[in-house]
Amino acid sequence: RPKASQKELMWISRFALFFISGIAMYLAWWSGKGVLSLVSFSWAGLSATFAAPVVLSLFWRDMTRNGAVLGMTVGALVALLCAWQPNIFFGVYQIVPGMLFSALAVVVGSHIGPKPTLSQKLLFDAVWKRVKLSRRS
């Protein structure tokens, strides 16, 4: 609701925080695992989902939206698969296969669908030119 009052937004935020905290406590208490393993899993999931698309978007001129979406999806699924079947990739921590498959999916997905426009490539080049100039000073 765009016209919600500040008080209403504050109460919604408090409720969301309480609800999410309750879910986290439930998972930590009843999962049979400690909080450290849950935090480790969440970092692995976040890294496998977002690291490869973010890094490739900074350094690869031809990355597309399709590549980013496919990379994030594949990274998240591989991280979940590794959590459910820990020995599927020889017991390697789920960040490693998640990021590798995510990067591969970004490359494959970027070659599917529309390519970046000339204006997008020129913008990318202009930003990189500014980055290089700022490093010199």
N, C-alpha and C positions, 0 to 999 in steps of 0.2 A: 504494500500500500504506500504509494508515494506521499500521501498527505498524513502519515502517521505522526503523532506528537512525539516529542522527545521522551516523555514519561512512558509512553507505550513501547517505544523502541528499547528503552532501558529494561522494562519488564520482560520483553521478548528475549533480549540478550541474556538476562539472568536465567530465564527458564531454559534456554538453549545450553548455557554453561552447566546448569544443574543436571540436565538430561544427559549430556555427553559425559559429564563426570560420573554419573551413575552407571552408565554403560561401561566406562573404563574400569570402575571399581568392581563391577560384576565380572568382567573379563579377567581382571587380575586375581580375583578371589577364587573363581570357579574353574578357571582354565587348567589349573594344576601346574602352571608355569609361573615363574616370578615376573615381577614388573620389568626386570632387565631383559628378559626374552621377548616380552611384548614390545618394548621400546626398540630392541634390535630388529624385530620383524617390521615395525613401522618405518624405521629408517631405511631398511632394505627395500621395502615397497616404494617409498618415496624416491629413493635414488634410482631404482630400476625403471620407474615410471617417467621421471622428469629429467634426469641428468643428461642422457644422450641427446634428446631433442633440444635442450637448452644449449648445450655446448656446440652441437652441430649448427644450430641457428646463428651462433656468433661467428663461426669460422667458415661455413660452407655457403657459398653464394646461391646455389641452386636448390636449397631445401625449400619444400613447399608445405602448405597446410596439411595436405594428405599425408605426407611423410611424417609430420609431427604427430598427427592423430594416430596413425598406425604404430609409430614408435612407442607412444605412451601406452596404447592398448596392449601391445605385445609385451612391453616391459612389465606392466602390472600383472598380466596373466602368467608370465614366466616366474615372477616372484611368488605369486600364489601357488603355482604348481610346485615350486621348490619347497615351499613351506608345508604343503600337504604330503609331498613325496620327497623327503630330504635326500635320498640316495639317487635320485634320477640323474643328477649331474655329479655323481661320485662324492656327494656330501659337501660340495663347495658351497660357501655362503651365498645366499640367493642374489646378492648385489651383482656378483661377477657374471653369471649367465644372463641375468635380467638386463644388465647394461649392454652386454654384447648383442643379444638378440634385439634389443630395442634399437641400437645403432644400425644394425642390419636392416631392420624394418623401416627406419627413417630413410635409408638410402633407396630401398626398393619402393617404398611408398612415394618418394619424391619423383621417381621416374614414371609413376602412374598418374594419369590425370593431367591437368593444365600445368604448363611450365611457368616459372616466374616471368612477369612482364618486363619489358625493357626499363620501365620507370622504377620497378622494384629493384632491379639489378643496379641501376644508377644510384638509387638511394643507398643500397648496401655499400657500393664503392665509395660514395661520399662520406659515409660514416667511417669506413676504414681509413680513408685519407685523413680525416680529423684525428682519429686515434693515433695514426703514425706521426702526425704533426705534434700532437700533445706529448708523445713520448720523447721527442727531440728536445723539448724545452724543459 
